[in-house]
Each structure stands twice: as structure tokens, then as C-alpha cells.
Amino acid sequence: MPLNREARLAHMQRAVIGIDVGGTGIKGAAVEFETGSRITSRHRVPTPHGGRPADIVAEVGAMVAAIRAELAESGHDPAADAIGVTLPGVVRQGVIHTAANIDPSWIGTDAAALLREATGSPCLVVNDADAAAYAESALGAARGLPGMTMVLTFGTGIGSGCVYDDALIPNFELGHLQLDGHEDIERYASAKAIEREGITLDEWADRAARYVRHLELLFHPDRFVLGGSISKSSDHYLPFDGVTAPVVPARFRNNAGIVGAARLANPA
């Protein structure tokens, strides 16, 4: 006997939507809450030039609509849950307090309110690396592991997130440290430096290893998890020289922010 609509929905995967805003691209998907597996395709558009609030919010609104349409086609309820959205900056109660690789006019902006208006749903706004750290601790490379996990995302910039015994420490921003005469280590050691300066992956790995060794000296984490765009090439540069804590690639690679944002916006 065929199931009615309510029964079909009860047997479906729980689809939650996450959007990850970066300095280069905006990407998003609906994922299954329990596993983080994608239910829809991975949507991606370039971050609008200048990274201004109105332009980014418009792109996020359009992406959410496209993901909802894809969910509806597969029979999922397209608007059942809140939306999780990451931004590259310090976030407190939905308000942006710093802006890295996006326009400074974000500072002081109530991003949660703007995004709610654009998507028609409640939106939880979270730091991008915090979302990645949460995903990797809850479902990924650090799942079930005690102590301190430090998640580093290397892409346009450097993001850092910290989880201790499954508790997320918010706004754990370490990508802008001064180190070895560099006023902002992000510009020197982010994955973007490969393209900007024409250096090799090995040369970048030497820079990243120096940075990670410094973090280990300061915080002594039990492990590092590496995410961001560079994580897909981890077989070519790990382990890092001189780092004694385990360093492993993120399970969700460059999609960890999507998974973490979606789950944080929709707690069990």
C-alpha cells in the first residue's frame, strides 16, 4: 500500500541547507543531518566583486531558492528548516564584527536579519572556520575524539576553529597572526599565495608548516584537521615537517563549512 505524504516525509532523510560564503566563491547544498552527505548538487557561484553585503545577500537568496527547487523536485520539503550561512569574520548574535576578504561595510551589519529577508527563513550566521570545525568534530575526521581539535581552513585566507571535547569555542580567529616579520600570516601562508605569487605546492607547504608549528607551540592541540580548497591535495604535502600532533585532512574537504552551518542552524 503506498505511503501517504506525511508517512513518506517521515521516512525521508532530514534535509538541511548550508551556505558557505568565502572571499572567492559562495557554495551551498542541502545535506542529510545525520551524516552530512549531500542530498542536492553542490551549488557554487563566484563571490561578487568587492564582497558588499547587498550583493552577497542577493546571491545567497538566489542559491537557497535553487536548492529548495532541487529539493522539491526530489520530494523533500524545501522550507522545513532554518538556513545556516557562514561568513569570513567574527560573528556575534548574527552581527558581523570583522571582515576578512569581504567588504569592510559588513562590520556592524546584522547579517542574520538581511539573510532572513532574502531567504524567507530564519538564518543562523556563523564564522566559516567555526562551521568547518563543528562539522569535522561532529561527523568528520575528529568524530568521537576527546581533547582539543584545531581545524585550519586554507583557501583565499586562513580560517581557524577550535573544538574541545565536542564543545565549539566560537570566533577562534588565528589566521591574522604576526609571524616571522609578516604582519598578517594569512597573506603569506594561505592557499591563495600559490596563485598570487606563483610558488609551488611544496613552497606553500613549507610556509603552512611553519604556521602550524607556531600554533602547536602556543596551544598544544591534540590534533589538527586541514580543510579549505588545498585539502584535496593533502596527499602531496602531509605530514608537515616539525609538527608533532597528528595532522589529517578534513573528511568533508572544502564542503565542511556547508555541513557545519546546516547542522548548527538545525540542532537535533
Salt bridges, closest charged atoms under 4 A:
ASP20 OD2 - LYS27 NZ 3.27
ASP55 OD2 - ARG52 NE 3.42
GLU70 OE1 - HIS43 NE2 2.88
ASP81 OD1 - ARG14 NH2 3.43
ASP180 OD2 - ARG210 NE 2.84
ASP184 OD2 - HIS176 ND1 2.97
GLU186 OE1 - HIS176 NE2 3.78
GLU195 OE1 - LYS192 NZ 3.41
GLU197 OE1 - ARG207 NH2 2.87
